[in-house]
Amino acid sequence: MAAISSALVLNIGTLTNDFVEAMKKAASAANKKGIPVILDVCGAGATSLRNKKCRELISRVRIDIIKGNPSEIACISGANIKTKGVDSCDIKVDIKKLANELALVNTCVVVVTGKEDVVTDGKKLYIVSNGDKIMSNLVGSGCMATSVIGTFAAVERDLAQASVSGLVCFEVAAEIAAERSKGPGSFKVNLFDSLYSLKPAIVSGKQKIRC
């Protein structure tokens, strides 16, 4: 199926050896067809197995976009950081520098999500400041963002631009959903509706991007 797709999103959130092997095969098929591969390093740093498998994937197949929160990206970069579950912990490192270095070493785009998102291809760096704090109460919102990035990577060859555009659209939708919600439960439903009804003019008026 990977060979006939327009983009491939991999996620290590539910990690097993068989699943990793399946991801390698899917990524190899995508690589042969020139299909962009996006890897969400969900939970990297939580266990040595996750770190090992992430690095294994990155070394065995071409990953075009690596996405994670600050602690996950720091761990993948080799920093001695401990992740709490799939959530980011406060880290005392220069995440912009780490992201740039990781992008250059792997010739890929690195996306770091947090209070402010960092997107870099190692040459140019973007900061996205959209989103709402309620997103941290919805487990899986980061993985959803990765899938949205994947849809943009399927149609935009500039993968840094695709990543920025995907993040902005997802986070603007989250802002709109948050305004209509009383809590995490209604936010989840409203987020789906906001994504469905999102229009270019709305995104243009709300986007917060700087270089």
Sequence and secondary structure as in RCSB ss.txt:
>XXXX:A:sequence
MAAISSALVLNIGTLTNDFVEAMKKAASAANKKGIPVILDVCGAGATSLRNKKCRELISRVRIDIIKGNPSEIAC
ISGANIKTKGVDSCDIKVDIKKLANELALVNTCVVVVTGKEDVVTDGKKLYIVSNGDKIMSNLVGSGCMATSVIG
TFAAVERDLAQASVSGLVCFEVAAEIAAERSKGPGSFKVNLFDSLYSLKPAIVSGKQKIRC
>XXXX:A:secstr
 GGGSS EEEE SS  HHHHHHHHHHHHHHHHHT  EEEE TTTTSSHHHHHHHHHHHHHS  SEEEE HHHHHH
HTT     BTTB     S HHHHHHHHHHHHTSEEEE SSSEEEE SS EEEE    GGGGGSTTHHHHHHHHHH
HHHTT S HHHHHHHHHHHHHHHHHHHHHT SSHHHHHHHHHHHHHH  HHHHHHH  EE 
